[in-house]
Amino acid sequence: MKSQMNNQSSPDHLAVLMFDMEDASVIDDTIALHDGLADQNLPVALTLQAYLKRSEADLKRQIERGAKVRLVKGAFVAGDDIAFTTRTEIKANSRHLIDLMLSVEARETGFYPIIATHDDHVQAYAIEKAQQNGWRSDQYEFEMLLGVRTDVAERMAADGFRVRLYIPFGTDWWPYAIRRIGENPANAVLLARSLVL
């Protein structure tokens, strides 16, 4: 379930079925399912992972389609044959993919960027890139986990940016939580707090 903090929005970007992305073994099937539904004009969006080397090519195809894409860092273990494995490499690729997502060419195709990060430096980079390339603040959005860096999310929403809050729920929450901790060990504190309160 996702909740949007900012009410300045057009309905076509609010209610979408977001395809999450699991490990590398299911990427092709996930993209094929997304594309098939998008070809039927159904409201869908696709998640791509910055740590994977293939994501640039996948993103370029989605930009050509004028799709909606959420960029995440990625939380699965993969070898250096298919993935960037250091924090520096992943951050550099994230910025490269943001450059593509917020390019003039992407805007002209009707592409809709969703940047999922709690890193305010990456958020600031995306905002600067969007402004350089003529994107309005209602033409892209940021996604954050509910309860993580709430002050940042509230400030961005108050400044007129779209902020969607990601709220995981369901019976399979433990594997999800472990992946979030693997992605950022500081998330262990958030998880412990939520279990106690």
C-alpha positions in Angstrom: 0.0 0.0 0.0 1.3 3.4 -0.8 0.2 6.8 0.4 0.9 10.2 -1.3 1.6 13.1 1.0 1.3 15.8 -1.6 -2.1 16.5 -3.1 -0.9 18.4 -6.2 -1.2 15.5 -8.7 -3.0 14.2 -11.7 -5.1 11.0 -11.1 -3.3 9.0 -13.8 -0.1 8.8 -11.7 -1.8 8.1 -8.3 -3.4 4.7 -8.7 -1.0 2.3 -10.4 -0.1 -1.4 -9.9 3.6 -1.2 -9.0 5.6 -4.2 -10.1 8.3 -4.7 -7.5 11.5 -6.4 -8.6 13.0 -9.4 -6.9 16.3 -11.2 -7.7 17.8 -11.3 -11.1 16.2 -14.6 -12.1 12.8 -13.1 -12.5 13.6 -9.8 -14.2 12.7 -10.8 -17.7 9.4 -12.3 -16.7 8.5 -9.3 -14.5 9.2 -6.8 -17.3 7.3 -8.9 -19.8 4.3 -9.0 -17.6 4.5 -5.2 -16.9 4.9 -4.5 -20.6 2.0 -6.7 -21.6 -0.4 -5.0 -19.2 0.9 -1.5 -20.2 0.2 -2.4 -23.8 -3.4 -2.9 -22.8 -3.4 0.7 -21.4 -3.6 -0.6 -17.8 -2.1 1.6 -15.0 1.1 -0.2 -14.2 4.6 0.9 -13.1 7.9 -1.0 -13.0 10.7 -1.1 -10.4 14.3 -1.2 -11.6 17.4 -1.7 -9.4 20.4 0.5 -9.6 22.8 -2.2 -8.4 22.2 -4.3 -11.6 24.3 -3.6 -14.7 21.4 -4.4 -17.0 19.2 -1.7 -15.6 20.5 1.0 -17.9 19.3 -1.0 -21.0 16.0 -1.9 -19.3 15.5 1.8 -18.3 16.2 3.0 -21.8 13.5 0.7 -23.2 11.0 1.9 -20.6 11.8 5.5 -21.4 11.1 4.9 -25.1 7.7 3.4 -24.0 6.8 6.4 -21.9 6.5 4.1 -18.9 6.4 4.8 -15.2 9.5 3.5 -13.5 10.5 3.4 -9.8 14.3 3.3 -9.2 15.5 1.6 -6.1 19.0 0.7 -4.9 18.3 -3.0 -4.8 18.8 -5.4 -1.9 19.7 -8.8 -3.4 23.1 -10.4 -3.4 24.6 -10.8 -6.9 28.0 -11.4 -8.4 30.1 -8.7 -10.1 29.3 -10.3 -13.5 25.8 -8.8 -13.3 25.9 -6.3 -10.5 27.8 -3.3 -9.1 29.0 -4.6 -5.7 30.5 -1.5 -4.0 28.5 1.3 -2.4 30.5 3.8 -4.6 29.6 2.0 -7.8 25.9 1.7 -6.9 25.6 5.3 -6.0 27.4 6.3 -9.3 25.0 4.1 -11.3 22.0 5.5 -9.4 23.0 9.0 -10.5 23.6 7.9 -14.0 20.1 6.3 -14.2 18.6 9.4 -12.6 20.2 11.4 -15.4 18.4 9.2 -17.9 15.1 9.3 -16.1 15.1 13.1 -15.8 16.5 13.8 -19.3 14.8 16.0 -21.8 14.2 13.0 -24.0 12.5 11.1 -21.2 10.2 14.0 -20.5 9.2 14.3 -24.1 8.1 10.6 -24.3 5.8 11.1 -21.3 8.0 9.0 -19.0 7.2 9.2 -15.3 10.2 8.9 -12.9 9.8 7.7 -9.4 13.0 7.9 -7.3 12.9 5.7 -4.2 15.6 6.9 -1.8 16.0 8.3 1.7 19.4 9.8 0.8 18.8 13.6 0.7 21.9 14.1 -1.4 20.5 11.8 -4.1 17.1 13.6 -3.8 18.8 17.0 -4.2 20.7 15.7 -7.2 17.5 14.5 -8.8 15.8 17.9 -8.1 18.7 19.8 -9.7 18.7 17.5 -12.7 14.9 17.9 -13.1 15.1 21.6 -12.9 17.9 21.7 -15.5 15.9 19.7 -17.9 12.6 21.5 -17.6 10.6 19.0 -15.4 7.8 20.4 -13.3 7.7 19.1 -9.7 4.4 17.4 -10.5 6.0 15.3 -13.4 8.1 13.1 -11.1 8.0 11.9 -7.5 10.0 10.5 -4.7 9.2 7.4 -2.6 10.2 6.8 1.0 9.3 4.2 3.6 6.8 5.3 6.1 8.6 6.2 9.3 12.0 6.6 7.8 13.4 10.2 7.7 9.9 11.6 8.2 11.3 15.1 8.5 12.8 14.9 5.0 9.5 13.5 3.5 7.5 16.3 5.2 9.9 19.0 4.1 9.9 17.8 0.5 6.1 17.6 0.4 5.9 21.1 1.9 8.2 22.4 -0.8 5.8 21.1 -3.5 7.4 17.8 -4.4 5.4 14.6 -4.8 6.3 12.2 -2.0 4.8 8.7 -1.9 5.1 6.7 1.3 5.7 3.0 1.0 3.9 0.9 3.6 4.8 -2.8 3.5 2.2 -5.1 5.0 1.1 -8.8 4.9 2.2 -12.1 6.2 5.6 -12.2 4.4 7.0 -9.2 6.1 10.1 -10.9 7.7 12.1 -11.6 4.4 11.2 -8.0 3.3 12.5 -6.6 6.6 15.8 -8.6 6.4 16.4 -7.3 2.8 15.9 -3.7 4.0 18.4 -4.3 6.8 20.9 -5.8 4.4 20.4 -2.8 2.2 21.0 -0.4 5.1 21.9 -1.8 8.5 20.5 1.4 10.2 17.0 0.0 9.3 17.5 -2.6 12.1 16.8 0.2 14.6 13.6 1.1 12.8 12.5 -2.5 12.7 13.2 -3.1 16.4 11.3 0.0 17.3 8.2 -1.0 15.3 8.2 -4.5 16.9 8.3 -3.1 20.5 5.9 -0.2 20.1 
